[in-house]
Amino acid sequence: MLLVLDVGNTNTVLGVFAQEAKVQAAHNGGAAVESPHYERLMANWRVATIATQTVDEYGVLFRNLFAMAKLEASEIRGIIISSVVPPLDSTLREVCETYFNSKPLFVEPGVKTGMPVLYDNPAEVGADRIVNSVAAFMKYGGPCIVVDFGTATTFDCVSAKGEYEGGVICPGIGISADALFERTARLPRVDMRKPASIIGRTTVGSLQSGLYFGYLGLVDGILARLLEEMGQETSVVATGGLASLIGTGSKYIKQVDDFLTLEGLRIIWERNAVAKPVRDPAPAKAQRNTSPPPERPRSKPWPGKPHSR
């Protein structure tokens, strides 16, 4: 199984994919290899991102989630992480090595994504934005725009050739709601929902109307300008915690994909995975050859840098 983690500023999303049960025969008489392809999302969870939690606290949390889903942590064969919270990276790396006996692959510069990044400084692009863009291009083609409703709302643009062109970053709807609550004396904190009418009859209703329709106007206003530049045939897909709430009211968002980031992590893992050879069964004792094998010249080491998984 493959464990994927998307570590955001507010929430961490985890997913477990099952491996495709196929063995591919190698060409030219070589040994058979086990496919590194993972096809089925077996379980997923969304938990709070807490930078002060220890390795053991995260380890117990993850193992408990596995136990609730009746999954065995010992069956994890690979882990990939996209993180926008650098202080947690070392903690999560140790969690993976201690509780899952596996070294994680972090999505960072140098990892094969299959997508050229046209940012002036590619290292500045958040890992989750690249992951989303890779998944959107694979699933919906290009050109496309990904709107990710997280702590910040991001708009990521992918060209028809599959190039990451850049995008837009703006405060998330949750940040706007928190600012109203913290900077005003009498306005309460409200639940995010689509109001029945734009005209609020109560303070809570007025706040919900302003947050929802105001943010919807922001999203559609940005998308209208992006579509003018990229072309009206551009696909627009939404993901993130509030994607279903805002995405269903947008004039331009045609797809809401809750698992887009998890799919992107799976795709990037497969592009960096190495197929494992399948072990041949032991020869029968009656046919065992007891004669010493002929001496073979030692092969020289590859002069390049070894690939790390």
Backbone bond lengths (Angstrom), bond angles and torsions (degrees), N, CA, C in turn:
res aa  C-N    CA-C-N  psi(-1)  N-CA   C-N-CA  omega(-1)  CA-C   N-CA-C  phi
1 M - - - 1.456 - - 1.518 109.89 -
2 L 1.315 115.21 156.13 1.457 122.71 -179.93 1.519 109.18 -115.66
3 L 1.324 117.05 128.20 1.460 123.01 176.83 1.522 108.78 -102.75
4 V 1.334 117.14 126.46 1.460 121.69 178.95 1.519 108.20 -120.24
5 L 1.348 116.36 140.49 1.456 121.88 -179.71 1.520 109.72 -132.72
6 D 1.323 115.85 130.73 1.460 122.50 173.20 1.523 107.01 -114.35
7 V 1.332 116.72 107.69 1.459 122.48 -174.28 1.525 109.00 -97.38
8 G 1.325 116.49 108.59 1.450 122.05 178.61 1.516 111.38 -104.61
9 N 1.315 116.57 175.54 1.461 120.51 -178.69 1.529 112.51 -67.54
10 T 1.333 117.16 -31.39 1.463 121.24 -178.74 1.513 112.16 -104.29
11 N 1.334 116.94 -47.58 1.465 121.63 -176.33 1.523 111.46 -126.49
12 T 1.327 114.76 153.98 1.464 122.66 170.97 1.519 107.45 -116.02
13 V 1.326 115.86 126.91 1.461 121.39 -179.63 1.525 108.48 -107.78
14 L 1.329 115.67 130.79 1.455 121.83 179.66 1.522 109.29 -117.39
15 G 1.310 115.97 147.85 1.457 121.32 174.99 1.511 110.40 -144.97
16 V 1.330 116.20 150.06 1.464 122.19 177.44 1.519 108.04 -123.53
17 F 1.334 115.93 123.27 1.459 122.44 178.29 1.529 109.54 -106.92
18 A 1.344 114.84 141.77 1.461 120.26 175.57 1.513 109.39 -89.52
19 Q 1.321 116.10 145.68 1.459 121.52 -179.19 1.511 110.89 -79.30
20 E 1.326 115.65 143.66 1.454 121.08 176.46 1.523 109.79 -65.17
21 A 1.315 116.35 127.47 1.468 121.24 -175.50 1.518 110.76 -85.18
22 K 1.325 115.99 66.76 1.458 120.54 179.04 1.516 109.17 -136.71
23 V 1.304 116.16 149.49 1.454 122.15 174.03 1.513 107.55 -119.28
24 Q 1.301 115.61 122.19 1.451 120.92 -178.15 1.528 109.56 -93.30
25 A 1.318 116.90 129.52 1.468 120.52 177.24 1.514 109.07 -77.85
26 A 1.310 116.16 132.00 1.454 120.21 179.52 1.522 110.14 -72.61
27 H 1.320 115.60 153.85 1.454 120.84 -179.05 1.541 110.42 -81.07
28 N 1.291 114.45 161.95 1.467 122.21 174.47 1.520 112.69 59.92
29 G 1.316 117.36 34.68 1.455 119.91 174.28 1.505 114.92 76.86
30 G 1.331 118.45 12.26 1.460 119.99 179.91 1.516 111.37 -76.81
31 A 1.329 115.81 178.44 1.460 121.29 -179.19 1.526 110.19 -72.64
32 A 1.320 115.55 152.21 1.458 120.56 176.34 1.524 109.70 -69.38
33 V 1.334 115.94 149.96 1.463 120.48 -179.48 1.518 109.18 -128.79
34 E 1.328 115.41 150.29 1.454 121.80 177.50 1.517 109.18 -87.81
35 S 1.328 117.41 128.16 1.459 121.93 -175.98 1.526 110.81 -66.03
36 P 1.353 118.23 135.18 1.464 120.70 176.97 1.523 112.76 -84.57
37 H 1.336 117.72 15.43 1.457 121.26 -175.61 1.529 111.25 -83.49
38 Y 1.334 116.58 133.47 1.457 123.23 176.27 1.521 107.23 -117.15
39 E 1.323 116.66 129.56 1.454 118.82 -168.53 1.520 115.27 -119.73
40 R 1.327 119.82 -24.05 1.466 120.80 -170.69 1.516 111.34 -121.61
41 L 1.331 116.63 125.18 1.464 121.89 176.23 1.527 107.96 -79.40
42 M 1.323 116.38 109.83 1.456 121.09 -175.04 1.521 112.68 -85.61
43 A 1.338 117.29 -35.29 1.458 120.70 -177.37 1.520 108.70 -157.27
44 N 1.312 115.43 153.74 1.476 120.24 175.03 1.514 109.10 -151.22
45 W 1.345 115.37 150.17 1.454 121.54 -178.26 1.525 108.99 -142.24
46 R 1.331 115.09 155.57 1.470 122.04 174.10 1.521 107.22 -126.88
47 V 1.335 116.82 118.98 1.465 121.84 -179.13 1.526 109.00 -126.17
48 A 1.324 115.99 163.19 1.456 121.01 179.41 1.521 110.42 -72.01
49 T 1.325 116.18 139.95 1.460 121.46 174.04 1.522 108.24 -85.60
50 I 1.321 116.60 115.60 1.468 121.95 -178.36 1.523 107.65 -123.56
51 A 1.327 115.34 106.93 1.465 119.93 -173.26 1.517 112.82 -67.78
52 T 1.349 117.85 -19.68 1.469 120.46 -176.28 1.520 112.97 -90.89
53 Q 1.340 117.35 -4.42 1.471 118.44 -180.00 1.528 110.61 -68.80
54 T 1.306 115.12 146.59 1.462 120.96 -178.38 1.525 111.00 -86.16
55 V 1.316 114.73 172.58 1.458 120.79 177.74 1.525 110.42 -58.41
56 D 1.333 116.84 -45.66 1.461 120.07 -177.82 1.522 111.69 -67.62
57 E 1.328 117.91 -36.57 1.462 119.90 178.84 1.526 111.15 -64.55
58 Y 1.333 117.00 -44.17 1.463 119.61 176.29 1.522 110.98 -66.68
59 G 1.328 116.51 -39.19 1.458 119.86 -179.64 1.516 111.99 -62.11
60 V 1.333 116.89 -44.86 1.465 120.59 178.87 1.521 110.21 -64.94
61 L 1.335 117.25 -40.52 1.466 120.41 178.71 1.524 111.26 -60.60
62 F 1.321 116.87 -48.84 1.466 120.17 -178.36 1.521 111.30 -64.94
63 R 1.332 117.49 -42.25 1.464 119.99 -179.82 1.526 111.07 -65.59
64 N 1.338 117.64 -35.34 1.461 120.76 177.07 1.530 111.27 -66.90
65 L 1.331 116.77 -38.79 1.458 119.74 176.63 1.530 110.39 -62.04
66 F 1.318 116.07 -41.13 1.467 120.59 177.94 1.531 110.25 -63.36
67 A 1.325 116.31 -42.28 1.463 119.46 -178.48 1.526 110.91 -64.86
68 M 1.328 117.43 -39.58 1.469 120.91 178.95 1.527 111.08 -63.50
69 A 1.330 117.12 -34.78 1.462 121.35 179.22 1.527 112.27 -88.72
70 K 1.350 116.89 2.60 1.462 123.02 -179.74 1.530 111.49 58.60
71 L 1.331 114.63 44.37 1.457 122.05 176.01 1.517 109.19 -112.86
72 E 1.311 116.60 147.80 1.457 121.81 -179.59 1.524 110.14 -98.58
73 A 1.324 116.08 123.32 1.465 119.95 178.61 1.521 111.34 -62.58
74 S 1.328 117.46 -27.37 1.469 121.01 -178.56 1.524 111.98 -68.86
75 E 1.340 117.95 -15.41 1.457 121.11 -179.80 1.527 113.46 -87.81
76 I 1.321 117.38 -2.09 1.465 120.59 177.80 1.524 108.96 -71.44
77 R 1.338 116.36 124.03 1.464 121.84 -178.89 1.530 112.42 -108.30
78 G 1.306 117.01 -9.33 1.458 119.72 179.05 1.512 110.38 -163.21
79 I 1.333 116.67 152.55 1.466 122.82 179.33 1.522 107.99 -139.07
80 I 1.326 116.32 133.93 1.455 121.63 175.12 1.523 108.34 -130.35
81 I 1.344 116.27 140.32 1.466 121.88 -174.05 1.522 109.56 -132.51
82 S 1.329 116.34 132.42 1.463 121.29 164.51 1.521 106.74 -111.49
83 S 1.316 116.88 130.06 1.461 120.58 -173.73 1.522 110.61 -137.96
84 V 1.326 114.99 136.82 1.468 120.61 171.80 1.528 109.79 -113.53
85 V 1.345 116.24 16.79 1.466 122.37 178.62 1.529 107.81 -123.45
86 P 1.330 118.36 81.42 1.471 120.98 -174.27 1.530 115.39 -53.92
87 P 1.362 120.48 -36.18 1.470 118.33 179.71 1.530 114.09 -61.06
88 L 1.329 117.56 -19.63 1.460 120.43 -179.83 1.522 113.50 -89.23
89 D 1.319 117.67 -11.24 1.466 120.21 -173.10 1.517 112.16 -59.92
90 S 1.329 117.30 -46.57 1.469 119.58 -177.93 1.521 110.72 -67.59
91 T 1.334 117.20 -34.45 1.465 120.39 178.24 1.526 110.75 -65.15
92 L 1.330 116.15 -46.96 1.463 119.79 -178.81 1.525 111.44 -67.50
93 R 1.322 116.99 -34.33 1.470 119.44 177.17 1.525 110.32 -61.41
94 E 1.344 116.21 -43.34 1.463 119.79 179.75 1.532 111.36 -69.52
95 V 1.329 117.06 -34.85 1.466 120.32 176.12 1.528 110.12 -59.62
96 C 1.318 115.87 -46.50 1.462 120.41 -178.65 1.519 111.69 -63.10
97 E 1.316 116.79 -41.94 1.460 120.03 -177.63 1.522 111.77 -72.76
98 T 1.347 116.65 -34.24 1.461 120.33 -175.96 1.522 112.45 -83.12
99 Y 1.332 116.93 -45.54 1.461 120.90 -171.87 1.529 113.73 -97.78
100 F 1.343 117.15 -18.22 1.469 119.45 179.41 1.522 112.62 -122.21
101 N 1.333 116.03 -0.86 1.466 121.28 177.54 1.519 111.42 53.20
102 S 1.341 116.15 42.75 1.465 120.59 -177.28 1.526 109.28 -147.75
103 K 1.334 116.06 138.62 1.455 120.63 176.34 1.528 109.11 -85.68
104 P 1.335 118.05 125.41 1.468 119.71 -176.90 1.521 112.62 -78.21
105 L 1.321 115.01 152.28 1.456 122.28 171.98 1.522 107.29 -99.35
106 F 1.333 117.28 118.57 1.458 121.70 177.51 1.526 109.48 -91.97
107 V 1.324 116.42 136.70 1.462 120.89 175.47 1.520 107.26 -76.67
108 E 1.314 116.34 108.92 1.455 123.03 -176.18 1.522 108.76 -154.53
109 P 1.329 117.99 169.96 1.464 118.99 178.23 1.526 111.57 -53.73
110 G 1.330 115.79 132.82 1.453 121.77 -177.28 1.509 113.27 106.53
111 V 1.338 117.37 -19.20 1.463 121.38 176.86 1.526 108.97 -81.58
112 K 1.318 116.34 138.52 1.464 120.68 -179.81 1.526 110.00 -74.15
113 T 1.338 115.99 116.47 1.463 120.79 177.14 1.522 111.75 -111.04
114 G 1.332 117.61 -18.92 1.461 120.76 -176.57 1.513 113.36 77.53
115 M 1.333 117.67 11.01 1.463 121.22 -177.79 1.531 110.38 -130.42
116 P 1.335 118.49 114.21 1.463 120.50 174.66 1.531 110.77 -63.71
117 V 1.332 116.62 139.58 1.465 122.06 -179.02 1.526 108.51 -109.15
118 L 1.335 116.43 118.11 1.461 121.88 -176.12 1.520 113.24 -94.07
119 Y 1.317 118.01 9.94 1.466 122.54 174.67 1.528 108.75 -59.87
120 D 1.335 117.42 148.12 1.464 120.06 176.49 1.523 111.07 -58.15
121 N 1.330 116.36 -41.37 1.464 121.41 174.32 1.527 107.67 -125.58
122 P 1.334 118.42 95.64 1.471 120.91 -175.13 1.524 113.81 -56.53
123 A 1.342 117.99 -26.52 1.461 120.20 -178.85 1.520 112.31 -67.35
124 E 1.331 117.96 -16.28 1.461 121.20 -179.89 1.524 113.18 -78.81
125 V 1.315 117.82 -17.46 1.463 120.76 -175.37 1.523 109.27 -75.20
126 G 1.331 116.58 130.04 1.458 120.82 177.55 1.514 111.46 -61.29
127 A 1.325 115.91 141.90 1.468 120.34 -178.01 1.514 111.42 -59.02
128 D 1.341 117.38 -37.93 1.467 119.64 -178.20 1.519 111.81 -65.50
129 R 1.333 117.81 -30.07 1.467 120.78 179.88 1.523 110.65 -69.60
130 I 1.316 117.28 -39.08 1.466 120.60 176.91 1.523 110.08 -68.17
131 V 1.324 116.58 -42.54 1.466 121.18 -179.62 1.532 110.19 -60.03
132 N 1.335 116.53 -47.08 1.468 120.36 178.75 1.523 111.64 -60.36
133 S 1.320 116.01 -41.94 1.462 120.55 -176.94 1.522 111.33 -66.70
134 V 1.338 116.80 -40.01 1.462 120.58 177.94 1.524 110.24 -61.42
135 A 1.343 116.70 -45.78 1.463 120.08 -178.90 1.526 111.61 -66.23
136 A 1.335 117.25 -42.20 1.466 120.50 -178.28 1.521 111.19 -64.18
137 F 1.322 117.61 -40.87 1.465 120.02 -179.95 1.526 110.59 -67.19
138 M 1.338 117.26 -38.66 1.462 120.60 179.16 1.526 111.42 -66.51
139 K 1.333 116.92 -39.21 1.465 120.40 -172.91 1.530 113.29 -89.17
140 Y 1.347 116.85 -34.85 1.459 119.61 -171.96 1.526 113.60 -120.42
141 G 1.327 117.22 -4.34 1.461 119.95 179.30 1.517 112.28 77.96
142 G 1.319 115.46 -177.69 1.453 120.76 -178.85 1.518 111.20 -129.44
143 P 1.325 115.89 159.41 1.463 126.45 0.19 1.527 111.17 -73.43
144 C 1.341 114.71 155.65 1.461 118.82 179.69 1.525 109.88 -151.12
145 I 1.326 114.40 159.16 1.465 122.70 177.46 1.513 107.38 -126.28
146 V 1.336 116.42 132.40 1.458 122.11 176.07 1.522 108.77 -109.03
147 V 1.330 116.39 124.37 1.462 121.74 175.25 1.524 107.32 -106.86
148 D 1.324 116.33 114.68 1.465 121.53 -177.46 1.527 108.63 -108.87
149 F 1.333 115.66 114.02 1.458 121.49 -178.88 1.526 109.23 -91.13
150 G 1.313 116.27 89.81 1.452 122.20 178.35 1.521 109.89 -119.94
151 T 1.350 116.22 -150.84 1.464 119.79 174.73 1.520 109.59 -56.34
152 A 1.323 116.07 -44.35 1.463 122.57 165.68 1.516 107.32 -108.06
153 T 1.311 116.71 152.39 1.462 120.49 174.40 1.518 107.98 -98.85
154 T 1.322 116.54 124.98 1.456 121.14 -177.71 1.526 109.99 -116.29
155 F 1.325 114.95 145.20 1.461 123.48 174.68 1.524 106.44 -118.22
156 D 1.320 117.75 113.99 1.458 121.94 -176.34 1.523 109.83 -114.07
157 C 1.329 115.89 130.52 1.467 122.35 -172.63 1.521 110.54 -109.72
158 V 1.338 115.63 129.54 1.459 122.78 179.33 1.521 108.27 -120.93
159 S 1.324 116.88 131.97 1.458 121.46 -177.34 1.520 111.17 -76.62
160 A 1.325 115.24 172.37 1.472 120.61 177.91 1.525 111.38 -64.09
161 K 1.334 117.66 -23.16 1.463 122.38 178.78 1.524 112.81 -87.13
162 G 1.330 117.11 -1.50 1.454 119.51 -178.92 1.507 113.58 84.44
163 E 1.336 117.66 29.95 1.461 122.23 178.77 1.524 109.43 -102.25
164 Y 1.330 116.09 137.67 1.459 119.88 175.10 1.526 108.28 -79.72
165 E 1.339 116.19 113.20 1.457 120.99 -173.53 1.521 113.68 -90.68
166 G 1.305 118.38 -25.89 1.457 121.79 -175.21 1.518 109.37 132.58
167 G 1.324 116.61 -158.08 1.458 117.55 -179.63 1.507 113.58 173.97
168 V 1.322 114.45 -151.62 1.461 123.11 -174.76 1.526 107.99 -134.65
169 I 1.335 116.50 141.85 1.466 122.30 174.86 1.518 108.24 -126.08
170 C 1.336 116.47 130.95 1.463 120.09 176.44 1.528 109.17 -141.90
171 P 1.337 118.45 162.35 1.468 120.22 -179.52 1.526 111.21 -60.40
172 G 1.317 116.35 143.41 1.450 120.95 177.86 1.513 112.02 -74.07
173 I 1.323 115.51 164.30 1.454 119.56 -178.47 1.534 111.34 -65.31
174 G 1.318 116.76 -31.26 1.454 119.78 177.50 1.517 112.39 -65.18
175 I 1.337 116.62 -38.66 1.461 120.67 177.37 1.523 110.06 -63.10
176 S 1.324 117.28 -40.71 1.464 121.44 178.93 1.522 110.94 -62.53
177 A 1.333 116.76 -43.57 1.459 120.78 179.30 1.531 111.31 -64.93
178 D 1.340 116.73 -41.96 1.462 120.40 179.06 1.526 111.16 -64.02
179 A 1.322 116.91 -38.79 1.463 120.36 180.00 1.525 111.16 -63.70
180 L 1.336 117.25 -40.46 1.466 120.45 177.68 1.530 110.70 -62.12
181 F 1.322 115.99 -43.63 1.463 120.90 -177.80 1.530 111.31 -67.08
182 E 1.330 117.03 -41.82 1.459 121.38 -174.66 1.525 113.35 -78.27
183 R 1.326 117.23 -28.59 1.464 120.49 -174.14 1.529 113.77 -100.62
184 T 1.336 117.39 2.54 1.458 120.57 178.06 1.524 109.38 -125.20
185 A 1.340 116.16 149.06 1.461 120.63 -174.73 1.524 113.17 -81.87
186 R 1.326 117.70 -31.89 1.462 119.36 -170.63 1.531 114.62 -118.31
187 L 1.309 117.61 -4.25 1.459 118.90 -179.50 1.528 109.93 -85.82
188 P 1.325 117.70 127.51 1.473 120.76 -177.74 1.522 112.50 -82.96
189 R 1.319 115.34 165.09 1.461 120.78 170.91 1.530 107.83 -78.06
190 V 1.328 117.43 133.21 1.458 120.59 -174.00 1.519 110.95 -121.19
191 D 1.324 113.91 158.63 1.455 121.42 176.55 1.529 109.32 -78.42
192 M 1.342 115.71 140.89 1.463 120.02 179.40 1.521 109.85 -78.61
193 R 1.326 116.58 119.30 1.459 120.53 176.19 1.523 109.41 -160.87
194 K 1.324 115.06 161.18 1.462 120.61 177.22 1.521 109.29 -81.90
195 P 1.348 118.50 118.24 1.462 120.03 -179.16 1.525 111.54 -72.96
196 A 1.327 115.27 156.21 1.461 119.98 -179.77 1.523 111.82 -68.21
197 S 1.325 117.24 -29.68 1.468 122.09 -178.74 1.516 108.90 -140.01
198 I 1.315 115.57 149.64 1.468 118.49 178.99 1.519 111.05 -71.43
199 I 1.326 117.79 -23.88 1.465 121.71 178.48 1.520 107.95 -88.26
200 G 1.323 116.98 110.79 1.455 121.39 179.78 1.515 111.93 -79.22
201 R 1.336 117.39 136.93 1.466 122.28 178.94 1.519 111.86 -99.79
202 T 1.328 116.45 -6.99 1.459 122.07 176.55 1.520 108.30 -134.62
203 T 1.347 115.62 170.22 1.468 118.89 177.91 1.528 110.19 -64.14
204 V 1.330 117.17 -42.47 1.468 120.48 178.84 1.522 109.94 -63.49
205 G 1.331 116.62 -44.10 1.461 119.79 179.64 1.512 112.24 -64.21
206 S 1.319 116.92 -37.84 1.468 120.69 178.74 1.524 110.88 -66.85
207 L 1.331 116.14 -39.70 1.460 119.62 177.85 1.530 110.97 -65.41
208 Q 1.315 116.54 -45.61 1.461 119.88 179.49 1.521 111.48 -62.47
209 S 1.326 117.03 -38.19 1.459 120.64 178.27 1.521 110.78 -65.37
210 G 1.322 116.42 -45.13 1.461 119.78 -179.63 1.507 112.71 -64.57
211 L 1.348 116.52 -42.08 1.455 120.11 -179.55 1.524 111.10 -67.33
212 Y 1.334 116.74 -47.40 1.453 119.87 -175.37 1.526 111.90 -69.45
213 F 1.335 117.00 -57.27 1.462 119.39 -175.38 1.530 111.57 -71.96
214 G 1.326 116.70 -31.61 1.466 118.97 175.73 1.514 111.41 -64.88
215 Y 1.344 116.13 -43.11 1.461 118.96 -179.45 1.516 111.40 -72.47
216 L 1.322 115.88 -35.56 1.462 119.60 176.40 1.526 110.74 -61.12
217 G 1.333 116.41 -39.00 1.465 120.36 176.20 1.512 112.01 -64.45
218 L 1.336 116.65 -38.94 1.479 120.15 176.96 1.526 110.37 -61.86
219 V 1.331 116.29 -47.64 1.459 120.54 -177.36 1.520 110.96 -62.48
220 D 1.318 117.04 -49.91 1.470 119.93 -178.19 1.525 111.93 -67.84
221 G 1.329 117.04 -32.37 1.466 119.65 177.31 1.522 111.80 -64.72
222 I 1.336 116.99 -43.43 1.469 120.48 177.95 1.521 110.94 -67.66
223 L 1.341 116.50 -42.58 1.464 119.55 -179.62 1.525 111.63 -64.09
224 A 1.324 117.54 -36.99 1.470 120.05 179.10 1.520 110.57 -60.68
225 R 1.319 117.16 -41.73 1.466 120.77 179.71 1.523 111.40 -71.19
226 L 1.335 117.08 -38.23 1.464 119.38 178.22 1.527 111.27 -65.51
227 L 1.325 116.81 -40.11 1.461 120.28 179.98 1.527 111.97 -67.79
228 E 1.344 116.98 -31.54 1.464 119.74 175.05 1.521 110.75 -62.24
229 E 1.327 116.33 -35.58 1.468 120.78 -177.82 1.520 112.39 -84.11
230 M 1.346 116.94 -36.84 1.464 120.39 -174.32 1.525 113.21 -94.03
231 G 1.327 116.95 -20.61 1.456 120.35 -178.29 1.518 111.21 112.88
232 Q 1.335 116.01 142.71 1.453 120.78 -175.38 1.526 112.74 -69.94
233 E 1.329 118.02 -15.86 1.467 120.38 179.35 1.524 112.36 -81.32
234 T 1.331 117.36 -1.11 1.462 121.92 -177.80 1.527 111.12 -65.45
235 S 1.326 116.82 131.82 1.464 121.34 176.30 1.522 109.91 -76.52
236 V 1.335 116.51 141.31 1.458 121.90 178.63 1.525 108.09 -123.49
237 V 1.335 116.55 121.52 1.460 121.80 -178.85 1.522 108.70 -125.76
238 A 1.328 116.48 141.28 1.464 122.40 -179.43 1.516 109.96 -113.55
239 T 1.320 115.60 146.53 1.455 121.91 175.72 1.518 107.98 -147.77
240 G 1.327 116.92 175.90 1.459 120.50 -179.20 1.515 112.28 104.39
241 G 1.332 115.29 173.87 1.453 121.31 -172.96 1.517 115.34 -59.60
242 L 1.328 117.91 -36.60 1.467 121.34 -177.36 1.528 112.15 -108.52
243 A 1.318 117.18 19.75 1.461 120.28 -177.09 1.523 111.86 -62.54
244 S 1.327 117.23 -42.25 1.464 119.59 -178.46 1.517 111.74 -68.55
245 L 1.335 117.70 -31.45 1.458 120.90 -179.76 1.520 111.86 -70.97
246 I 1.331 117.05 -50.75 1.465 120.95 -177.08 1.524 110.95 -84.75
247 G 1.327 116.51 -38.71 1.462 119.96 -174.48 1.509 113.79 -61.81
248 T 1.322 117.41 -35.74 1.460 119.61 -178.30 1.522 112.61 -71.85
249 G 1.335 117.80 -16.56 1.461 120.13 179.14 1.517 113.68 -99.36
250 S 1.330 117.41 -4.83 1.457 121.33 -176.86 1.521 111.91 -80.02
251 K 1.323 115.48 146.76 1.461 120.91 175.92 1.520 112.18 -76.16
252 Y 1.306 117.50 -21.26 1.462 120.93 -170.47 1.525 113.73 -111.36
253 I 1.323 118.91 -24.48 1.460 121.15 -179.15 1.521 109.13 -77.80
254 K 1.312 116.93 117.01 1.458 122.59 -176.86 1.526 112.40 -102.61
255 Q 1.332 117.84 -20.64 1.456 121.51 -178.01 1.525 109.54 -130.34
256 V 1.325 117.03 133.85 1.464 122.88 170.75 1.518 106.90 -115.49
257 D 1.323 116.63 116.27 1.465 122.74 -174.61 1.527 108.70 -122.95
258 D 1.329 116.22 98.31 1.467 120.39 -175.74 1.524 112.97 -67.00
259 F 1.326 117.74 -24.60 1.459 120.86 -174.56 1.527 112.38 -109.18
260 L 1.317 117.26 22.21 1.464 120.87 -176.58 1.526 111.44 -60.76
261 T 1.328 118.09 -43.98 1.465 120.77 -177.88 1.522 111.03 -66.53
262 L 1.327 116.90 -40.67 1.465 119.77 178.19 1.521 110.67 -63.21
263 E 1.331 116.89 -40.67 1.460 120.61 177.85 1.528 110.73 -63.87
264 G 1.327 116.66 -40.47 1.457 119.64 178.68 1.516 112.48 -63.09
265 L 1.326 116.87 -39.88 1.458 120.28 177.05 1.526 110.74 -63.35
266 R 1.336 116.37 -41.40 1.461 120.00 177.61 1.523 111.13 -61.14
267 I 1.332 117.39 -43.55 1.466 121.48 -179.09 1.527 110.83 -63.02
268 I 1.318 116.62 -44.67 1.469 120.36 -178.91 1.529 110.48 -66.97
269 W 1.328 117.24 -37.22 1.463 119.10 176.06 1.521 110.64 -59.47
270 E 1.320 116.21 -46.29 1.457 119.86 -177.76 1.522 111.84 -64.66
271 R 1.328 117.09 -31.53 1.465 119.78 178.35 1.522 112.42 -73.70
272 N 1.319 116.73 -16.50 1.455 120.53 178.55 1.525 112.79 -108.60
273 A 1.347 117.01 -6.07 1.461 120.61 -176.53 1.520 110.58 -79.36
274 V 1.303 115.14 154.25 1.461 122.50 176.12 1.517 107.58 -113.82
275 A 1.325 117.05 128.92 1.460 120.56 179.49 1.524 110.25 -63.05
276 K 1.336 115.95 137.34 1.459 121.31 -178.47 1.530 110.57 -94.11
277 P 1.322 117.71 133.35 1.463 119.06 177.59 1.523 111.41 -67.19
278 V 1.329 116.69 144.42 1.455 122.49 177.40 1.520 108.91 -87.61
279 R 1.328 116.62 130.71 1.461 120.57 -177.82 1.527 110.71 -71.33
280 D 1.340 115.80 135.62 1.464 120.81 175.22 1.521 109.43 -78.98
281 P 1.313 117.60 146.79 1.471 119.23 176.77 1.522 111.10 -63.50
282 A 1.328 115.91 152.76 1.468 121.20 -179.04 1.521 110.20 -65.12
283 P 1.324 120.22 141.83 1.466 121.77 179.59 1.524 111.60 -67.20
284 A 1.324 115.90 153.18 1.468 120.66 179.75 1.528 109.72 -64.81
285 K 1.342 115.31 148.23 1.455 119.70 -176.99 1.524 111.83 -62.93
286 A 1.353 117.03 -35.40 1.474 120.20 -176.66 1.514 111.84 -65.76
287 Q 1.348 117.01 -23.50 1.453 120.13 -176.92 1.526 112.34 -106.26
288 R 1.324 115.60 12.69 1.455 118.97 -178.03 1.519 109.94 -67.42
289 N 1.312 116.18 133.99 1.458 121.66 178.58 1.515 108.23 -95.72
290 T 1.325 117.12 114.40 1.462 121.62 -176.05 1.517 112.82 -90.80
291 S 1.313 118.24 -6.33 1.461 120.25 -179.80 1.515 109.99 -71.96
292 P 1.340 117.31 143.55 1.472 119.64 -178.29 1.520 110.78 -64.96
293 P 1.323 117.18 142.35 1.469 119.85 -179.86 1.515 111.04 -70.89
294 P 1.320 117.67 150.72 1.473 120.01 178.37 1.524 110.42 -67.44
295 E 1.332 114.09 148.76 1.459 118.53 179.51 1.531 110.43 -70.84
296 R 1.332 114.81 139.98 1.467 120.52 179.73 1.528 109.42 -121.68
297 P 1.319 116.29 145.20 1.463 117.54 178.20 1.518 110.40 -66.10
298 R 1.303 116.05 141.16 1.458 121.04 179.00 1.531 110.24 -70.42
299 S 1.336 114.13 138.00 1.468 118.70 178.54 1.516 110.46 -79.99
300 K 1.307 116.51 145.28 1.459 121.07 179.62 1.525 109.81 -78.88
301 P 1.344 117.59 145.36 1.467 119.77 -179.93 1.523 111.10 -66.63
302 W 1.365 115.04 147.23 1.468 120.51 177.47 1.514 109.28 -65.33
303 P 1.329 117.59 129.98 1.478 119.03 -173.26 1.524 113.12 -72.76
304 G 1.336 117.87 -8.94 1.457 119.37 -177.47 1.505 111.55 -82.99
305 K 1.332 114.88 -179.96 1.452 121.97 178.66 1.520 109.14 -83.32
306 P 1.353 119.29 133.52 1.461 119.61 -177.64 1.520 111.07 -64.00
307 H 1.347 115.94 144.97 1.478 122.01 -179.69 1.520 108.88 -79.28
308 S 1.309 117.63 128.06 1.459 122.36 177.87 1.497 109.76 -102.45
309 R 1.324 117.00 138.32 1.467 121.79 -179.63 1.509 110.82 -99.69
